[in-house]
Amino acid sequence: MKRQVVTDMEIHFVNVGKGSCTIINHGDRSSIIDIDNLDVQTTDRDLTDPISYFQNKIGHDNVFRFILTHPDMDHMTGLKQLKNQYKIWNFWDVDNDKIITEWPRYNEEDWKTYQSLKDSENDPKYLQLYRDEKADCCWTDDGFRILSPTKNLVKKANDSENYHHSSYVLMLEHNGIKILFGGEASIEAWDDLYEYYGDYLKCNVFLAPHHGSKYNVNEEVFKIIEPEFVVVSVAWGIEYDYTLYNSIASKQVLTTKTKGNIKLNTDTEKISYDR
C-alpha cells in the first residue's frame, strides 16, 4: 500500500443500535473501531448496517486497521461478514482470556472468527498493543494514541473476569482536533488514565463509554475532559440519564438513536447527520 499523508479525515459514528461501530476515513485507508450489525434486520427502527455503510460511504476495498475495544459481542457482531468481504490488514486486541459458551442471542460464528483472528500472523496481522505502544507495521501519522489498557489492567481483567478493565481507550488527533474514544473502560481504568495523563484527556469530542449509561463511569475524571460534544452510541428504548454528560459537554450531547449516523470532518470541524 502506497503511503499518503492524511489531509482530510472523517469520523463516522454509525447508528447500529445497542452496540458500537466507528469508522475513520484517513484518506487512502480506513480504520474500524468495533462492529455490531445484530439489530439491523430484527428491529423496526431505522438502523444502519455498518458493512453496507462502509461500502457506500467510504468506498475502500480493504480495512487497514480493525480495533476491538473489548471482547463483548455487541462490539464484534458482524466480524465474520466483514472479514469475508474485506481484507483486514491489521487487527488490534489485548491478551484477554474471555470465554463464551452460551449463545441465546448472538452469532457464535462471529466469536469463532474472533478466535481465529487471534491466531493470525499476516491475514490480518494480529497485534496486541498497550499504552503508548506503536507497531512497526502501522502508520503512526494517522494520529492514534493508545491511552489504555496497560498490561497490569489486562491482568486485572483476566483475574477478575471484568474485561472492562482491559478496554482500549484511544485518542485520535488531527488538525488540532482531539477525539477521545472511551470504549467501555472501568472506573479503575479511568483513575489510572487520569493519574498518568491528567489534562491531556481534554478533548473536542468524547465517545461515551458504556453506551451512555450513568453506571460504571468515573464522574470526577470525566469532569476534566471538557469536550465540546459527547457522542453516545445507544438504541431506541434505552433511556439513560445524561445529566453528567450534559454538564461536561460545552455544546451538545449527540446520540445515534436521535441523530442517526453522525459524521465529523476534522478539516472543516463540521458535524453532520444522516439515516
N, C-alpha and C positions, 0 to 999 in steps of 0.2 A: 504494500500500500504506500503510495506516494505521500510524503508529509506535506501538510498545508497549514499555514499559520491561521489560527482561529480569528476571524474578523467579525462574524455575526453569529451570535449564539441565541438559541431559543430553548426555553424550558417549558415542557408541556406536562401539566398535572392532569392526568387522564381520569375521566369520570367513570370509574369501574365499579362504583357502589361500595360495598363493605370493605373491600381490600385496598390495595395501593398499587399505583404504577406511575412512574415519572419517566419521561423520555427527554433526553437532551440532544439537540441537534448542534453539533460542534462545527458544522460546515461540511466537511467531506467525510465525517464519521459521526457515529451516534453512540450514546450510552443509554441503557435502560436500567432504572433502579426499581426492582421488584416488578411483579406482574400478577394480575388476577382477572380472569375472564369468566369466572364461575357463574355470576348472576346475569350475564348479558342475555342469555337465551331463556332465563327462568323467571323473569320479572316483567311487569308491565311498565316499569319505569324506563325512561329513555337513556339507557346506559351505553357506553362505548366499548366496543371490542378493541383492546389495545393493540392486537396484532394487525387488524384491518386499519386502525388509525396510523400505525407505523408505516404501513404500506402506502396509504393515501396521502398522509400529511408530511411524512418525512421522505419517503421515496428511495431510501437507500437499499442496496441489495445485500447488506450484511449488518451485523451488530458488532461494533468494535469492542464494547465493554458491557457485560451484564453484571450488576451488583445485587446480590441478595443480602438485604439488611439483616435478616434473621430468619431462622428456619420454621416459620409459621406458614400454613398452607394458603392463607389469604394473601401471601406475598410471593407465592410461586405457582399458583394455579394457572395453567396455560403454558408452562415451561416446555412441556413436550412438543406442543404445536409450534412454539417459537423456534425451538432447535430444529424441528423438521423442515421449517420453511426458510430459515435464515442461517447462514454461517455465523457463529458466535466466535469471535477471536479470543476474548479474554473473559474469564468468569471469576469474580471476586467473592470470597466467602471467608469464614473463620472456622477454626478447628472444633466445631461442636460435635457432640455425640448423641444428639437427639434421635429418638426412635419413635416412629408412629406405627401402630399395629391395627388401629380401628379406622374404618372408612364410612362413617354414616353420611357424609355429605360431599367430601372432596374426591378427586380422581386420583387413585393410587398410582396411575401411570406417571403423573407429574412428580410424585415423590420418588419413584424409581428412576426417572430421568435425572432428578437432582442427585441421587446417589451415584449414578453412572458418571455424571459430570465431575464429581469429587475425585474420581479415579483418572480423569482425563489429563493428558500431558500437553497435547497440541491442538486438539479439536473439540472444545476450545482449550486454551492454556488455563489450567486451574491455578488460582493464586490465593494464598492465604496471607492477607495483608493487615497490618495492625497500625497503631497510632504513628503517624508521620513517616510510615514506610513508603518507598517507591519501588516500582518494579522495572527492571531493565527493559522489559519488552514493551512498556507502555509510555505513551507521550505524557510528559508532565505539564506541558503548556496548555492542556485542556482546562486547567485551573482547579482540579480536585485536590483536596487535602483531607486525609483521614484523621479525624479527631478522636474517634473511639471505634472499637474497643482496644484495650491493652491485653496482653496475654494473661495478666492477672485477673482481669474481668472475665475473660473467656474461661479460665479455670474456675472462677466462682460460679459462672453459669452452669458449667458441666457438673460441678459438685452439688449445686442446689437444684438443678434441673429447672432453673428460671433463666431461660435463654434470652430474656430481655437485657440481662447484664451484658451480653455479648453482641448486642445490636450495633451495626455500623451507625455512626453519626458523621456526616460529611459536610464540609464547607466547599462551596463552589464559588470562585471569584473570577469575575470577568468585567473589564471596563469599569472597575471601581464599584461594581455591584456584588454584594455577598448574599448567597442563598444558603441557608442552613437546613440540612435535611436531618430531621430528628429520629428517623427510624422508629423503633419502639424501645428506646433506651430506658433503663430503670432509673429510679431516684438515685440510687447509689452511683450509677454511671454518670449522671449529671453532676453530682457532688464532685466526683473525680475530674470531670471536664472543667468545672469552674476553678478548682484548685490548680489545675495545670495551665489553663488558657486565660482565665479571667476575662477582661474586657474584649479579648479577641472574639468572643462569642457574639458580640454585637453584629447585627446583620440587617439587610434590607428586607429580605423575605425569609420567613420561617415556616417550613413544612412541619406541622404539629405532630408530635408522636402520639401513638395510641388512638389515632383517628379522631383526635379532638376531645377524648374523654378527660374529665377533670381528675380522674383517679390515676395513681402511679405517675404523677408529674411532680416536678420539683419547682414549686412556685417561686421560691427565693432566687433560684438560679435564673428562671425564665424572666424575671423582672429586670435583669441586667441585659437581656438580649436586645430589647428595644427595637423590634422590627417595625417597618412601615406596614407590611402586610403579613398576616398569618394565613396560611393555606391549610385547609382541612380536607382530607380525603375521607368521605363518610357517605353512608347510604341513607336514602329516604326511610323514615320510620324510626330513626335513631335521633333522639333529641337530647343533646348534651348541653350543659350549662357553660356558655362561653364567657362568663364573667371575667375569668382570668385573662383570656386571650383578647377580649375587648379592652381590657385595661392596659395591656402591653403593646397592642398594635396602634401605632400613631395614625394610621389611615383607615384600615378596614380588615375584618376577618372574612375570608373568601372560602366558601365550601363548595365542593364539587356537586353536592346534591341540589344546590340552588343556582349555581353558575354554569354547571356542565363542565366541559373541558376548559381549563384555564391555561393560557399561554403567556409567558413573559419573554419579551425581546429585550436582551440586555443592552443592545446598542441604542435603541430608541427609548428604553425604560418604559415601554408601553405594555399594559396588561390587557388582554382581550379574551373573549369567551366564545365558545360555540358548542352546539349539541349535535 
